[in-house]
Amino acid sequence: MSTRSQPPSRAPRGPHTRKSYQASVSPRSTPNTSQAAAASNSITVAIALDSWHPTDGTRKTVRRNAGRHLVFTGNRLVRPEGPPQTSTWDFPPPLGTRKVTALSTADQVTISRHLRVPEIHVRINEEPLLDLGDPATPPPTAVDADGRSAQTFVVDVVATRAGAHRRATASGRDIYAVTAPLVVEAAVRILDGRSARTGVAAAGELFDAPDFLRALAPTHLTYTGT
């Protein structure tokens, strides 16, 4: 089944670079209070990778999770029915409009923990799925002194409520390498008491998002609010 997903018109954005992890988040973004949690009718997370050279761990995860995927629809996690739906999504330049496929990810689990939203959809462009499905695709190779691969990514998130849209977009290099500074920043904030709660929680429950992103600039992230 193929449909067309049209995200709302974009605000002007800064230059897209391969060396930085960029994020554009509404200046009204706040910690996820009960008021914010009730604000959306749907959330779509659209992911674009120019390629995907999977690690051995990624390949093992794909094999282990085969047939065990869940999606969040109708305000609950359910097994998907039928083959993944396809649509199109307008990513920022240079990617532009791409064909995307529905994907089951941990985002549907973590977001639904703390945001009261009945529909959470994740989409990914088709090129990285072809790489992932090819057993001959090699693992990632470092191309700079920081050990990052040449892979680029964009994560475009749109929350919709009563026809109004709010957007957060992040782009950068190497989905594996960018994980480390995010995890370390989260660990530091938990240890120094800047987390919003204790116990098991999604990252979005624990931290003020704009402040978290600004803390990673300029070495790991460039953050601008629109």
C-alpha positions in Angstrom: 0.0 0.0 0.0 1.4 3.4 -1.0 0.4 6.8 0.3 1.8 10.3 0.3 3.0 11.8 3.5 3.3 15.6 3.3 5.0 17.2 6.2 4.2 20.9 6.8 6.1 23.7 5.2 9.6 24.2 6.7 11.0 27.2 8.4 14.3 28.4 7.0 17.1 26.2 8.2 20.9 26.6 8.6 23.4 25.0 6.3 23.5 21.2 6.3 27.0 20.0 7.0 28.5 16.5 7.2 30.7 17.4 10.2 28.0 18.5 12.6 24.9 17.0 14.3 22.3 19.7 13.7 18.9 20.0 15.4 16.0 22.3 14.9 13.5 22.3 17.7 10.6 24.7 18.5 11.7 27.2 21.2 8.5 26.2 23.1 9.9 22.7 23.6 9.7 21.8 27.3 10.2 18.9 29.6 7.4 16.4 29.0 4.8 17.5 31.5 1.3 16.2 31.6 0.2 19.3 29.6 2.7 18.6 26.8 2.0 14.9 26.9 -1.7 15.5 25.9 -0.8 17.8 23.0 -0.5 15.6 20.0 -2.9 13.5 17.9 0.0 11.8 16.1 3.8 11.7 15.9 5.8 10.7 12.8 9.5 10.0 13.0 11.0 10.0 9.5 14.5 8.7 9.2 16.8 9.1 6.2 20.2 7.5 5.8 22.4 7.8 2.7 23.6 4.3 3.4 23.7 1.7 6.2 26.8 -0.4 6.8 25.6 -2.4 9.7 27.8 -3.6 12.6 27.8 -7.2 13.6 25.6 -6.3 16.6 23.0 -4.7 14.2 22.9 -7.9 12.1 22.4 -10.0 15.2 19.6 -7.7 16.4 17.8 -8.0 13.1 18.0 -11.8 13.2 16.9 -11.9 16.8 13.9 -9.6 16.4 12.6 -11.1 13.1 8.8 -11.6 13.5 8.7 -9.9 16.9 8.0 -6.3 15.8 5.4 -4.0 17.3 3.9 -0.7 16.1 2.0 1.9 18.1 -1.5 2.6 16.7 -4.9 3.0 18.3 -3.2 4.0 21.5 -1.5 0.6 22.0 1.4 -1.5 20.9 0.2 -4.2 18.4 1.7 -6.5 15.8 1.7 -4.9 12.4 -0.8 -6.3 9.9 0.4 -7.1 6.4 3.5 -5.8 4.7 5.0 -2.5 5.7 3.2 0.5 4.2 5.1 2.8 1.8 4.7 6.5 1.3 6.9 9.6 0.5 8.4 12.2 2.8 9.9 15.6 2.1 13.3 15.7 3.9 15.5 18.8 4.0 18.1 19.3 1.2 20.0 17.6 -0.2 17.8 14.5 0.3 14.5 16.1 -0.8 11.4 13.9 -1.3 12.1 10.2 -0.7 10.1 7.0 -0.7 9.8 5.7 2.8 8.8 2.5 4.4 7.1 1.9 7.8 9.5 0.7 10.4 9.2 -0.8 13.9 11.7 0.8 16.3 12.2 1.4 20.0 11.0 5.0 19.5 7.4 3.7 19.4 7.9 2.1 22.8 9.8 5.0 24.5 7.7 7.9 23.1 4.4 6.1 24.1 5.8 5.8 27.7 5.4 9.5 28.4 3.4 11.1 25.6 -0.4 10.5 25.4 -0.6 10.3 21.7 -2.8 7.6 19.9 -0.6 7.2 16.8 3.2 7.0 16.6 4.6 6.2 13.1 8.2 5.6 12.1 9.4 5.7 8.5 12.7 5.2 6.8 13.9 5.7 3.3 14.5 2.6 1.2 18.2 2.8 0.4 19.5 1.8 3.8 17.1 -1.1 4.0 18.6 -2.5 0.8 22.1 -2.2 2.4 20.9 -3.9 5.5 19.3 -6.7 3.6 22.4 -7.4 1.6 24.7 -9.9 3.4 27.6 -8.5 1.3 27.3 -5.0 2.7 30.5 -4.4 4.8 30.6 -3.0 8.3 31.2 0.8 8.8 34.7 2.1 8.2 36.1 5.2 9.9 37.0 8.1 7.6 38.1 10.7 10.1 40.2 11.1 13.2 37.1 10.8 15.4 36.4 7.3 14.1 33.2 8.3 12.3 32.1 6.7 9.1 31.0 8.8 6.1 27.3 7.9 6.6 24.9 10.8 6.9 21.5 10.8 8.6 18.5 12.9 9.1 15.8 12.4 11.7 12.7 14.5 11.0 9.9 14.4 13.7 6.5 16.0 13.2 3.9 16.2 16.0 0.3 17.0 14.8 -2.6 18.3 16.7 -5.9 19.5 15.2 -4.2 20.4 12.0 -1.3 22.3 13.6 2.3 20.9 13.4 5.5 21.1 15.4 8.7 19.8 14.1 12.2 18.8 15.3 14.9 17.9 12.9 18.3 16.5 13.5 21.0 15.7 11.0 24.6 14.6 11.2 27.1 11.8 10.6 27.3 8.2 11.6 24.3 6.9 13.6 26.7 4.7 15.7 29.3 7.4 16.6 26.7 10.0 17.6 25.3 7.7 20.2 28.3 8.0 22.6 28.0 11.8 23.4 24.3 11.4 23.9 24.7 8.6 26.3 27.5 10.3 28.2 25.5 13.6 28.5 22.6 11.7 29.9 24.7 9.8 32.4 26.3 13.0 33.7 22.9 14.6 34.2 21.6 11.6 36.1 24.7 11.6 38.4 24.6 15.3 39.1 20.8 15.4 39.8 19.5 17.1 36.7 17.1 14.3 35.8 13.4 14.9 36.3 12.7 11.6 38.0 14.2 8.3 39.1 13.6 4.7 38.1 13.2 3.3 34.6 12.4 6.2 32.2 12.7 7.2 28.6 15.3 10.0 27.9 12.4 12.4 27.0 11.0 12.0 30.5 14.2 12.9 32.2 15.7 16.0 30.6 14.8 19.4 29.2 15.3 18.8 25.5 16.6 22.2 24.3 19.1 22.4 27.2 20.3 18.9 26.6 20.9 19.6 22.9 22.7 22.9 23.6 25.0 21.1 26.1 26.4 19.1 23.2 27.3 22.1 21.1 29.6 22.9 19.4 31.7 19.7 19.4 29.0 17.1 18.9 25.9 19.1 18.0 24.7 22.4 16.6 21.3 23.4 18.0 19.0 26.1 16.7 15.4 26.9 17.7 12.8 28.1 15.1 
